[in-house]
Amino acid sequence: MQLIEVNSLVGEDLIKVEETIRSVSKVGYPWLAEMLGHTIAGGGKRVRPALCLLCGKLYEYDFKRLVLMATSVELLHTATLVHDDAIDKSPVRRGRSTVNQLWGEEKAVLLGDYLFAKAGEFSASTENIRVVKLFAQTLEIISKGELNQAFNAFNLKQNHEDYIQRIADKTASLFVLSTESGAVLSHAPEKSVQALKEYGYNLGVAFQIVDDILDFTSTEKELGKPIGSDLAQGTFTLPAMLLVEHYPGDNPVKRLFESRGERKENIGRAIETVRNSTIVEECYKFATAFSVKARSQLDSLPDCPARQALNELAEYVVSRQS
């Protein structure tokens, strides 16, 4: 399953979303235009705006408002990446230098704030109070998730429930914003709004689990950033948790988190251990379970091409390689 196949149903409207996103860089300050142009040119899969548009296709397709909201969701996602990179001091994102690498951490944080504001502006342009409130709540949830991650860096005393809560806050919340807002703007029945909300939650959790797997199994070229980045930042993801559970005595994750010495060596050993064990398979089982839950929420929705695309998207997130 390729993402391009899923997006084909809303391809023309995604082009409009892309144009709207790029229009953000047309500002009167050359230095801001340069920063925005660099950030937006980074591209991405555009999964979240596609979700918003696909959910709108299930009922009354309000093109103008859905494009505005799809743009809002993607700008909010972009802002979180800019902040993440600044916090983590990441030099590369999607194979390109990060904003903080080129302009410094302070300017990166301020640019992220600017993108948050623009995302809020597009959300407000839908003139739907429920959607605007949902946007604000999502930003609050993401911020709490980021703080939770920061306060628990290099903390081995986290369990699976802690992990799911963290990725639900940081990643799944944006998927929920995409699906729920698309449903609301298309005047979907409340039962369908809630079903799409649950779909977005489970899809987002599955998506992040796979992201965390790829941090161990992929390559720098495929990821567009160094592998093992989560471990380097002290983020205790599912593969690392299972490694510690499988090897409770001495293990590279424990050594890295407790002493923070020999970082490169311990990260390398952790990656090798995960790749040469059943941990990857176990993690994919977790991700697949959430993907199945997501797909089950679609049963009550109208039988149409948009529902089929949402079903295929849930399959895609657990089969992707980047």
RATA-V355732 format. One record per run of one state. SS is the DSSP state (H for helix, E for strand, C for the rest). FROM is the first residue (numbers start at 1). LEN is the number of residues. Records with the same first field share a line. If there is no record, write none. Layout:
# RATA-V355732
SS->FROM-LEN  FROM-LEN
This chain:
# RATA-V355732
C->1-2  24-6  41-6  58-5  89-3  94-2  98-1  104-1  125-4  152-8  186-4  218-2  224-5  233-5  247-5  260-3  276-3  297-8  317-6
H->3-21  30-11  47-11  63-26  99-5  105-20  129-23  160-26  190-28  220-4  229-4  238-9  252-8  263-13  279-18  305-12
E->92-2  96-2
